[in-house]
Amino acid sequence: MSDVLLRTGSLSFAYPERAGLFRRAASREVVKQVDLAVPRGSVLGLVGESGSGKTTLGRLLVRLLKPTSGGIQFDGLEIGGISEAEMRPLRARIQMIFQDPQSSLNPRLRLGVTLTRPLKVYGRIKGRRDQRDRAAALLDLVGLPTAFIDRYPHELSGGQRQRAGIARALALEPDFIVADEIVSGLDVSTQAHILLLLRELRARLGLTLVFISHDLSVVRVLCDDVAILHHGEVVEYGPVARIFSAPRDDYTRQLLSAIPLPDVEPGWLDDSSPFVPPQQQGSAA
Ligand SMILES: Nc1ncnc2c1ncn2[C@@H]1O[C@H](COP(=O)(O)OP(=O)(O)OP(=O)(O)O)[C@@H](O)[C@H]1O
């Protein structure tokens, strides 16, 4: 078994563009020749400014998009070019969480139903009792009260909704998750709670994560490695500590100087020293 769970080789993607009144159909590459290797149990940060191709690359990694060229290997299997039917057995192992949990939480369904829906689709629920137990266990896993089973998404705070989104992604016990800007809409204190949760889940469940963010300060506390994207290309890639202390690329240096870093020690989120956010918002922010 290789140490690398996910690998890409010269991965490229172009959205097909429709012909317009005054132009012919053309395509423009928004992900260009990307080579990444994500070791099992590690967290890779994908950073870049708006439009640099982060979400597109994330969607390629979970095969919501098919590469225009290049390859994606998941657990030794080439998945870049395979059909949706061939992907299906792997879908349970690969999940994506989005910035707006509304997209994965149906506003008309109670949390208990939404959280266990993936389990139902895969035939892993044995009756109503089991469904409630599984939903309760998932809520517990992400630090939400089990009484939330009967709540609707609009009855939760933003941070609680994001926890519920994470719980849904964990339902099928995946080993690889792409999290796309999942703390971006949250206040700093709630962000810290969600980052701590991810750190804990990663250790407890042995998750491998790709964490997409435009915020380098968030990446610094969560990720092992970071890839900096600029116009669809990876301009710098390596261990977080090295990139923050000795960036080699001009664009990385520009990003580092443009984004204010909080006045915290690199290990502020270490398990040994639990972080207490400035404005503590209750146990399940
Ligand atoms: N469905 C689509 N069809 C055509 N072009 C698209 C589509 N989605 C994104 N793009 C284009 O692809 C490029 C990369 O977009 P992408 O959303 O991957 O960037 P991003 O780094 O995630 O940006 P942001 O941080 O703003 O979400 C942009 O130029 C965007 O306009």
The ligand as an SDF file (V2000), in Angstrom:
LIG
                    3D

 31 33  0  0  0  0  0  0  0  0999 V2000
  -18.9290   26.2690  -14.9930 N   0  0  0  0  0  0  0  0  0  0  0  0
  -18.0040   27.0600  -15.5490 C   0  0  0  0  0  0  0  0  0  0  0  0
  -18.0030   27.3150  -16.8680 N   0  0  0  0  0  0  0  0  0  0  0  0
  -17.0540   28.1130  -17.4420 C   0  0  0  0  0  0  0  0  0  0  0  0
  -16.0440   28.6750  -16.7460 N   0  0  0  0  0  0  0  0  0  0  0  0
  -15.9970   28.4700  -15.4150 C   0  0  0  0  0  0  0  0  0  0  0  0
  -16.9690   27.6550  -14.7420 C   0  0  0  0  0  0  0  0  0  0  0  0
  -16.6630   27.6220  -13.4140 N   0  0  0  0  0  0  0  0  0  0  0  0
  -15.5580   28.3840  -13.2680 C   0  0  0  0  0  0  0  0  0  0  0  0
  -15.1570   28.8910  -14.4540 N   0  0  0  0  0  0  0  0  0  0  0  0
  -13.9620   29.7420  -14.7070 C   0  0  0  0  0  0  0  0  0  0  0  0
  -12.8100   28.9940  -14.3370 O   0  0  0  0  0  0  0  0  0  0  0  0
  -11.8580   29.8320  -13.6920 C   0  0  0  0  0  0  0  0  0  0  0  0
  -11.4910   29.2400  -12.3300 C   0  0  0  0  0  0  0  0  0  0  0  0
  -12.6610   29.2840  -11.4940 O   0  0  0  0  0  0  0  0  0  0  0  0
  -12.6980   28.6000  -10.0460 P   0  0  0  0  0  0  0  0  0  0  0  0
  -14.0770   28.7410   -9.5220 O   0  0  0  0  0  0  0  0  0  0  0  0
  -12.1310   27.2320  -10.1580 O   0  0  0  0  0  0  0  0  0  0  0  0
  -11.6690   29.5250   -9.2460 O   0  0  0  0  0  0  0  0  0  0  0  0
  -11.4770   29.7090   -7.6840 P   0  0  0  0  0  0  0  0  0  0  0  0
  -10.0110   29.8790   -7.4570 O   0  0  0  0  0  0  0  0  0  0  0  0
  -12.1570   28.5990   -6.9450 O   0  0  0  0  0  0  0  0  0  0  0  0
  -12.2450   31.0770   -7.4250 O   0  0  0  0  0  0  0  0  0  0  0  0
  -13.0350   31.5690   -6.0940 P   0  0  0  0  0  0  0  0  0  0  0  0
  -12.0130   31.6530   -5.0040 O   0  0  0  0  0  0  0  0  0  0  0  0
  -13.5700   32.9080   -6.5040 O   0  0  0  0  0  0  0  0  0  0  0  0
  -14.1050   30.5520   -5.8280 O   0  0  0  0  0  0  0  0  0  0  0  0
  -12.4820   31.2180  -13.6210 C   0  0  0  0  0  0  0  0  0  0  0  0
  -11.9470   31.9800  -14.6850 O   0  0  0  0  0  0  0  0  0  0  0  0
  -13.9580   30.9620  -13.8300 C   0  0  0  0  0  0  0  0  0  0  0  0
  -14.5700   32.0410  -14.4750 O   0  0  0  0  0  0  0  0  0  0  0  0
  1  2  1  0
  2  3  1  0
  2  7  2  0
  3  4  2  0
  4  5  1  0
  5  6  2  0
  6  7  1  0
  6 10  1  0
  7  8  1  0
  8  9  2  0
  9 10  1  0
 10 11  1  0
 11 12  1  0
 11 30  1  0
 12 13  1  0
 13 14  1  0
 13 28  1  0
 14 15  1  0
 15 16  1  0
 16 17  2  0
 16 18  1  0
 16 19  1  0
 19 20  1  0
 20 21  2  0
 20 22  1  0
 20 23  1  0
 23 24  1  0
 24 25  2  0
 24 26  1  0
 24 27  1  0
 28 29  1  0
 28 30  1  0
 30 31  1  0
M  END
$$$$
